[in-house]
Amino acid sequence: MKTTAIGRMLHRVEGQSKVTGTCVYSADVMRPGALWAGFLRSPYPHARILKIDASRAQKLHGVKVVITGKDVSPRLEGVSLLDKPVLAQERVRFIGEKVAAVAATDKQIAQEALDLIDVEYEELPAVFDPLEAMKADAPLLHPDYASYQGPNKTDGRTNVRSRVQTSKGDVERGFRESDEIFENTFATHAVHQGFIEPRAGLVEIDLQGRIGIWQCHQSPFGIRRWLAEHADIPEEMIVVHPVSTGGSFGGKQGAEDVIVTYYLARAAKRAVKFVESYQEELQDGQPRHASVIKLRAGVKKDGTLWAWDAEVYYNGGAYGARTPQNRMNGTFMAAGTYRTPHVRMTGSIVYTNQVPSGYFRAPGEVQTLFAVESHMDEMARALGLDPLEFRLRNALREGDTKPNGEHIRDLHAVAVLKRVAGLAQWSKGKRKAIENGDGFARGRGIAFADRHIGIGESEADIFVEADGSLRLATSVRDVGVGAYTMHRQVAAEVLGVAPELVQIDVAGTDGPYDEGVKAQRGTHVEGLAVFNAATSLIDSLRGEAARFWNIELDKVRWQGGRAHLKGAKKTLDLKTIARHAAEGSLRARGHSKPAKPETYTYQGVVAEVAIDKVTGEIKVEKIYYVMDATKIINPLIYYGHIHGGLVQGLGFSLTEHLETEDGRVTALSLGDYKLPTIRDIPQLSTAIVKANEGPGPFGAKAVGEAGISLVAPAIANAIADATGVRIKQTPITAEKIFRAQQ
């Protein structure tokens, strides 16, 4: 099939509306008579609520409604684990937890009303560190945990809310058979997703009780389901309308905000809108889990990995409501991409009195791979092996299983390692730190891993309009990933038409179903739904052409956007077919719910750094990145994902830190939270290793969560190469290097 759309660097479908300011976000939506919501938040990390007096707030002119926990359903909410009240019931468990909500005629009055609500608290002991929270004398934060609904639960007798474990081989035997055993403990910090648009939404209930919702979110159908379940409303009475989402990276999940806003709208009998400040976003967001990772590895004399035991402790914060599946899949990367025969990996999520954590691009994996790839370098240097050679010796090969025992195929681990080494001109043998006489010590570090391709469920509709153009309806929320452009290119390629002929129609929950944006599943899951819709539409178009020519269906083929009569030169274009078809007959729905693929993506990073020998200042001078790929649908978007992931990895490594003091987030805005800017970005060099198969349309693989996970260990390894200093806790700072050198 001749390519007409795949591989072209088409601009974003939504690009013009974004750069011209016509793109509609949740904060832009206003309905007649809409009120403004405000939320009163807890000033304590852990306290019992003794009394709430809202009488002064209710008397303030312009205030229409004040609600507290007693005014909403007592049901707990959550994405998977139902453990959080939408407004605090009896106690608060973190600073920033919602205690009361108001609806007023403007934002200023709403804020004044919040200041007039009197809450009497009794402070309770708090715990902020996951290892401390696991001790026998730690305060039990959820004594009713056993009654909560959700997956992957523990018995609830401690603050460990989730534990998963996987293994292969015999770990204890593996350690007995090892010649060398290495142990290390690493720690990572909490970071915010840093999206531009803070959370915002609007809820309106009409006279028939139908609920309209406009909210920036990853999953409109999720919002509908979660609200319906919490408030006992039929799903068909709820419509989540399409609006643009100004970034997400996993951080716009759950329905807590919209549920509270619904109760305000129901009580006020008017539409209610909320737009959070960035201070609220930071203190009550869904940051990446901080973690502690303990690794123990056994190695043979020849450098062969023989046993690996990993224990990961994620700081889950006060609730698990914002963590899908109530587990961290990054646990299953805690032994890397190596052919170790004896492996055990255990991951625990622990309740603390911190902000509840959630998902952020490559959740759990950024943490574990920092530890794994740092540990690999430490072992290589102790064994007198080049870090690249040590990895090549142990990397997965065709016929191997992953450390969790999973079967995989079309492995390109070794090829990716060799390609990134070649790109960076890595020299074998133990490198000496480079001295340029400028006061900086220079070093180079490598990191390497695989990444799974996400799964889920999605649908897409394609219609042929009367003028012969095509309309592709989707309920997917493009959170900045280029989803609609990918949809257009896949549909155009299958149908053999110019991409510009395919118009994207973004629907709400009245459109085709989509499970939600997550886990680099877009091209795989959404792409297949579009592929299937376009394929089904071709069947309908061939049928209409057969009827027009009064021939059998098998005598009609579809090629180049036209129906062709086999053995003749007769053709019909889309416009002609549409003109003669019955109204509404030229439409097709595609559905996709694929199984978890056995193909993975493989990626490698080399970082080159310069370290000021006096101050410890870090300059990342170059980053080299290699990934395996099959068919690249849009190179512009593809490489944009890679570069964006690398920059986010840079921020995680060096500058970003959601710091807390006794549970209180210290940053008041993004001005206090150092996201990388163009001046922080080093030279980036990227290359691709050709893979043979992928699960997506036209054999495509995935790229949505590429790059981010390997930057921190590559930089840490480069610093160790330059200075001999091993940084085991992120973020990596000049102060830590300086102190380690003293």
N, C-alpha and C positions, 0 to 999 in steps of 0.2 A: 504494500500500500504506500503510495507516494505521500510523503509528509507535507501537510499544508499549514499546520498550526504548531505541532510539537517541536520544541527546540528553539522557538522564536522568542526574542527578548521583547515581548509586548509590555506596554505600560499598564499600570494597575487600572482595573475597571473603575475603582472609586477615587483614583488619583486626582482627577480634575476637581471633584467636589471638595476634596480635602484642601487643596492648595488655594481654591477660590473662596473658601469659607462657607460654602453652601451645604456642606455635610451636616446632617442633623444628629446631634448627640442627645443623651437623656436630659442634660441640663438645659437644652434648648427648648424642650417640650413644655408648653404651658396650656392648661385647659381652663375653660371658663370658671371663674370663682375659686380657683385652686388656692389652697392654704399651704403654708410652709411648715415643715416639720423640724423639730429640734429634739435632741436626745440628751438627757441628763446621764452623766457617767460616774462610775464609782471613783473616788479618790484613793481607795485602799486596795491593796492586792488581795486581801482576804479579810472578810468581816461579815458579821451577822447583821441583817437589817432588822432593827427593832421597831422603827416607826417611819412612815412617810406621810408628811402633811403637805398637800398640794393646794390648800385653800387659798393662800395668797396668790398663787399663780393663776388659779381659776377666776379670780376676781379682776385680773388685769384686762384692761380694755383691748380688744383685738384677739384675745385667746378664746378659741372655740372648744378645745378638747385638751384634757390632760389625762393620760392613762399610766397605770403602773402594772406590775405583774399580776395583780388581782383582777385586772380588767381584760386579760387575754386568756386564751386557752392555756391550761397548765401543761399541755403536751410539750415534750421536748422536741427540738428540731436539730437537723444535721444533714449533711450530704449523704452519709452512710450510717455513722454512729449517731444515734439520737441521744445527746447528753446535755444539750444547752437550752435553757429557757430563752425565749426571745426578749423578755425583760426579766431582770433578776428576780428570783423567787427565794425569799428568806435569807439568802446570803449572796455575796459577790465574791468572785474568785480571781479577778485581775483588775488592775487600774485601767479604766476605760470601758468597763462593762456597762451596758445600758441598764439603767435603773428605772427611768421614767421617760415618757415622750409627750411632746406637746404639739398641737397644730394651731397656728395663728395666722393672722392676715398678712404678716410679712416676717422676714427673717429676723429683724431686729427685735420685734415684739416676742418672737419665739425664744430668742436668747434671754431677754429680760425675764420671761416667765420661768425659764430653767433656773435662773438665779434666785427665784422666789420659792422654789420647792425645798422644803426642809426635810432632811433625812437624818435619822439618828442611827448610828452604827455602833457595834461592839467589835473592836478589832480582834482578829484571830491570828494565830501563828501562821506565817507564810514560808514557803520554800520556793527557791528559784532555779536551783541546779538539779538536773535529772538524777545524778548519782546520790545527792543528798536526799532527794525525794524518795529514793528507793530504800532508805534506811528504816529500821524498825521504829525509831522514835520520831519519824517525820509525820507531820499532820496529814491525816487521810482526807484528801480533798473531795472525793466523791464516795461517801459512805453508802449511797444507794446504787452504786455502779452495777451490781448484779441484776437490777431491774431494768437497766437500759437495753434498748434494742439496737442491734448492729452486728457487723461481722468481725471476725478476728479478735474476739474479746478474751480477756483473762478472767480469773475468778473474782477480781475486784477486791481482794483482801489487801492489796497494796496500791500504790499510785501508778503501777505499771498497767496501762490500759490496753495494750496490744503487744502480742509477742508472736513473731513468725520465725520459723527455722526450716532450713533445708540442708541436705547433706548428700554426699556420695562417698563411696568407699568406707574405710574404717579409720577415722581420724586418730584415735589413740594408737593404733598400730602404726599409722603413718609417721607419727612423731617418734615412736620407738625405733623405727627403721631409718630415721633421718640422721645425717652426720653433723649437721649444724642446726640450731634452733634460734630464731630471732624473734624478739618481742618488742613492740612499740605501742604507744598510746598517742592518739592524735585528737584534736578538737577543732570544730568549726563553729562559726558564729551565725547569728540570725541576720538576714538581709531582707529588704523589701523589694518587691518587683520593680518599683520605680516607674510605673506607667504614668503617662501624662495626666490622664483623666481620673480624678478620684471618683468614688462611688456616688451614683446619683440615680434617682428614679421617681416615678409618679404613678399613683394608683387612683383610679376613678371607678366608681360604682354607679351604674345607671339606674333608672327607675324600675327596670325589670330584674335588678340584682346582678346583672352581668358586670364582670370586673375587667377593666382594661388596665394593662400594665405597660409602662415604658421604662426600661432599665438597662443600663450598660451591664452586660453579663455574657458568660460563655455558653449558657444553655437555656434558651427560652422555654423549652419543654420541661427542663428540670425545675425552673421557677414555678411553672404551672402545677406540676405534680406536688412539689413541696408545700406550696400554699394550700392546695386542695386537701392534702392529708392533714395539715396542721389545723386548718379552720373548718374541716369537714364540709367542703364545698365540692359539688360535681365539677370535674375538670372541664366539661364542655361549657361551663359558665365563666371560664377564665380565658382571656385572650392576651397573650404577650405580643405587643406590637414591635415591629422592627425599628431599631435605632442603631446608629453606629456606636462602636465601642472603641474608646481611645486607648487601646493597649490592655493587656491582661497578664500574659505569661503565667497563667495558672491561678492568678490571684483574684479572679472575679467569679467565684463559685458560691453556692449556698443561697439561701433565700431569707435570712434573718431580717435584713433591712426592709425588704418588701413586705414581709409578714407583719412587722410592726406598723409599717405605713398603711397596710390594709386595715388594721384595727383602728387606726386614727381616722381613716376615710369612712369607715363604717359608722363610727361614733359621731363624726362631724356631719355626715351626709353630704360631704363635698369632696372633690378631688384633693389629694394631699401630695405634695412634692418635697423631696429632700435632695440636697446637694451638700455632701460632706466637705469640710475643709481638709487640707492636706494634713493638718495636725491630727484630726480625727482619723484620717486614713492610716497614718503611721501608728497611732496608739491603739487602734482597733482594726487592724488589717489582717492579712493572712501571710505573715512572713515565712521565709524558708526556715525549716527547723534547725536550730543549733544542735550540735551533736558531739558525742564522745565515741571514738572508735578504738577498740582494743584489738590488735592483730598479733597473731603468733603463727610463724611459718617455719616449717622444717625443710631443709635442703640437703641434697646429696653432695658428695665431694666434687662431682663434676658440674655442679651448678644446676642440677635438675630439681625443680620444686617437687616436694613429695607430700607435704601435709600443710594444711592451712585452716586456722580456726579464727573466725572473726566474730566479735561481739559489738553491736552498734546500739547506742542509746540515744534516741532522738528526744529533744526537749519539745514535747507536744503542747506546752502551755496549758491554760486552764480548762480547755475543752477540746474534744476531738471532732466537733461538728464540722470543721472546715477541712478535714483530711479525708478525701475519698477513699473508700474501702477500709478505713481505719487501719492502714498499714503503709509502710514505705517500701516501694519496690526497689529503691536503691540498696536495700539490704542484700538483694540478690546479685549486686555488683561488688560485694565486699571481699571477693577473692579474685577480682579482675577478669581478664580475658586469657587465662592461662590453663594449661592442661594438667593441673595438679590432680593426682589420682584420689587423694583423701582430703575431703573438704567438709567443713561445717560452718554455716553462716546463721547467726541469730540476730534478729532485730527487734528492739523494744521501743515503744513510744511511751513516754512517762508524763503523767500530769505534773505540772508545776503552776505557780501563780504568775506566770508570764502571759503575754498576749498569746491567744491561741494561734498555733501555727497552721499553715496550709500548704498548698502546692505552689511550686515555682519551677519553671523550666528545668527539666531533668530532675524531678523531686527525689531527694534522698541520694541520688547518684553523685551529684557534685560533692557531697560530703564524703561518701565512701571512697570515691576515686582519688580524692586528695590524699587520703590515708594510704590506699593500696599502692598508688604509684610512687609516693614518697617512700614507703616501706620497701618497694622493689629497688629503688636506688640505694637505700641504706644497705640492703643485703648485697647488692652487686659490688659496692665499694669494699665491704667487709670481706667478700670472697675474692677480691682482686680482679673482678670481671668488668669489662666495659658495660655500662647500663644498657646500651643497644643490644649488644651480644647476649646479655642475660635475658632480655625480653625475647629476642629471636629464638633462643634455645627453648623457651617455655611457652611461646604463643600457641594458641589453638590452631590445629590443622584439620584438614578434611578427614572425617571419620571420628574426630573427638566429640565429646559432649561438654557442654558448659559446666562450670563448677557446681551448678545446682542439678546436674544430671540431664539437662534438657538437650534433646537432639537438634542439631543445626546442620545446615548445608550451605554450599557456595561460600566458603570461608575465604576471606582475603586479609586476614590478620597479618601474616608475614609480608605480603605484598605491600600493605599500607605502611608497615614499619620500615621496610626497605626504601619505599618511595619518599617518605618524610625525611629519612636520613640522607638520601641523595639530594633532596631539595635543599636541605640545610648544610650540605657538604660535611656531614658528620664524619669525623676521622675515628677509625677503630683504635682500640688501645686506650689506656688511661690518659685523659687530657689534663694538661696543666692549665691553671687559670691564666688568662692572657693579661699581660701587663703592657699598657700603651704609654706609660709615663705621664698620664693625665690625672693621677690620683684615684683612678677607678680600677677595681679588680673585675675582670670579665669572666663569665662562665656560661655554660650551655646546659640545658636540661631537656629531657624527653619524657613524654607520657603517652599512654596508649590504652585504648579500650574499645569495646563494642557498644552498640546501642540498639535496643529492641525497636520494632516498628509497631505503632499502636493499633488497637482494634476498637470497634464500636459499631454503631448502627446509624445509617443515614438513608435518606430518600431524596430524589430530585425529580422534578417534572419538566418536560419539554413540550412546548406547544408550537405549532406552525400557524403563524398569523395570516390574515387574508392577503397581505402584500408579499408573502413568501419569506418574511423574516422569521427568526426563531426566538422564542422567549423561554429562558431557563429559570424556573422558579426553585428557590432554595430557602430554607429557614436557617441555614448556617450563619453564625455570626463571624464575620471576618474581623478578627481582633488585631489586624495589622499584618497578617501573614500572606496576603495575596491569594486568598482562597477563591474569590470570584473570578480572578484572572485565570487561575488553574482550571476552574469549572468551564469557562468559556473555551479554553484551548482544547480540553479533552473532548467536549461536545463537537467543536468544529472539526477536530481530527477524525472522529468517528463518522460524522456526516459528510465529510469531504467538502466543507464550505469555508469561506473566509471567516476568521474569528469575529470580525466586526459585525457579521450577520447575526451573531448570537447575543441577544440582550439579556442582562441579568435582572431578574425580578426578585428582590429580597422580601420574603414573606415572614409573617409571625407564626404563631402556633395554629393559625388557620391554614397553613401551608403544609408541605411535605415534612415528615418527621426527621429530626436530627437529634442525636443523643447529646451533642455538645462538643465544643472544641477542647481537645486534650491530647497529650501523649503522642505528638507527631503522627497523628492518624489521618490528617486531612487528605493528602493525596491518595493514601491507601483506601480509606473508607468512603470519604465523600467523592473522590475521583472515580471509584468503582460504581457508585450510585449514578453519577452522571454518565459514565460509560454505558451502564446497563440501560439507562433511560434513552440515550441516543440510539443504541442498538435496537431497542424495542420500537422506537419511532421509525427506524428504517423499515421494519416489518410492516408497519401501518402504511408507510408511503409506497412500498412495493405493492401492497394490496390495493391501494387506490389507483395506482398506475395500471394494474392488471384489470381492474374493473373498467377503467377508461378505454383501454385497448380491447376489452372483452376477450382476454386470454387467460391462460392458467398462470398462477402465481410463480411457478418455478421458471417461467420464461422471462421474468423480470429480474434484473440485477441493479444494484445501487452502486454508483461510482461517481466521484467528483461532484457530489451535490445534486445529481440528476438520476432519474430512473431511465434505464436503458433496456430496450427490447432486444433480447438475445438474437443474434443472427441477422439483425437489421440495423439501420442507422437512426431509428426513431428514438427520441429522448423526450422526457418531460422534466421541466424545472420545478422548483418548489412552488413558485407563484402559480403556475398552471395547475399543478396538483391541488393546491389550496382552493383555487377558484371552482374546481369541479367536485371537491369533497363535501360531504355533509358537514354542516356547521358543528364544530366541537369534536369532530372525529379524529383530527390529527393531533393527538396528544399521547404522551406516554410517561409512565412513572418507572423510575429505576430504584431498586432497593439493594442495599448492601449491608451485610452483617458477616464479614469474613472471620474465619478462625484465626487464631494466633499463628503468624507465619513462622516457618523454620529458618527464614533468612533474616540476617541482622545487618546493620551497617557497622563499618569498622573505621576508626579514626585515630590519627596520631598527631601530636603537637611537639614541636621543638621551640623552646624559648631561649633567646639570647639576652643576657642582662649585664648591666654595669653597676657595680656597687661602690659607692664612695667609701674609701677605706677609713675615713675619719668619722663620718656621721652615720654611715649605714644607709644613706639615701639609695633608693632603688630606681634604676632606669631600665625599663624594658625596651630594648633596641629593635628586636625583630621577633616576629612569631611566624613560624611555618606550620601550615595545616594541610593534612591530606585525609581524604575520605574516599571510600569506594562508592560507586554509583553506576546505575544502569542508564535508563533513559531520563534525561533532564528535561522536564516539560517547559520550564522558563528559566534560562540561565541567569537573567537579571535578578529574579526573585530567589533563585536557588543560592547564589553567592551572597545575596543580601542576608539570608538566614545564617549562613556560616559566619559572615563578618559580624553580624549582630550578636550571635552567640559568643564569639571570641571576645567582643568588647564587654559583654555582661560578665564573662569569666574573668576578665581583667579587673572589673569593678569588685567582684567578689574577692579576688585575690588580694587587692592592695588598698582600696579606698572605701568601699561601702561597709557599713556596720550599723545595724539597728541596735544601738547601745541602750542599756537600761540601768537604772540605779534603783535597787530595791523594788524592781518590777515596773518602774516608771520609764517609759520611752523618753529619752532626752531630746531627740530631734523634734523641732516644732514645725519644720517644713523641709522641702527638698534643699533649701539653702543651707540646712544643717546636716545634710546627708549627701556625701560626696559621690555623685554619679560621675563616671568618666566623661570627659569632654573631648573634642577633637584634638586638643593639645596633649592629651594623655595616651593617645592611640599610637602604637608603634607601627613600623612597616609590616604589612601583612602579606605573606606569600602563600598561595593556595594551589593545590594540585589534586587531580582526581585519578583514582585507580579504577579501571574498568571492571565492573562486576558482571556476572552472567545472568542473574535473575533477580526479580523483585516482585512483590505481591500486588503492586498497584497497577493502574491502567498502563498498557504498553510496557509492562515490566518495570515500572518506576519503583523506587525504594522510598526513602524518607529523609528529610533534612531539618525538620522543625526544631529539634533540640540538639543540633550539632554544635560542636565547638566549646560550649560553656563549661563542660565538666573537667576538661584536661588542662586548662590554663593554669590553675593554681598549683597543681603538682609539678608541671613543667617549670614554672617560675621558682618554686621551692627547690627543685633539683638543680636548677641553674645557679641559685644562690649558694647552695652547698658546694657546687663545683667551683665557684669563684672564691668562696671565703672559708669553706670547711664548716660553716654554721648550718645546722639543721633546724629549720623552723617547723614546729609540729602543731602550731595553732594558728588558724586564720583569724583576722586578716594578717597578711605578712607586712610588717611595718619596719621603717628605719630604726625605730626605738628598740624593737625586738632584736634586730641584727646588732645594733650598737651594744646592747646589754650582753648579748651572747659572746661578743668579742672581747669583753673586759676580763 
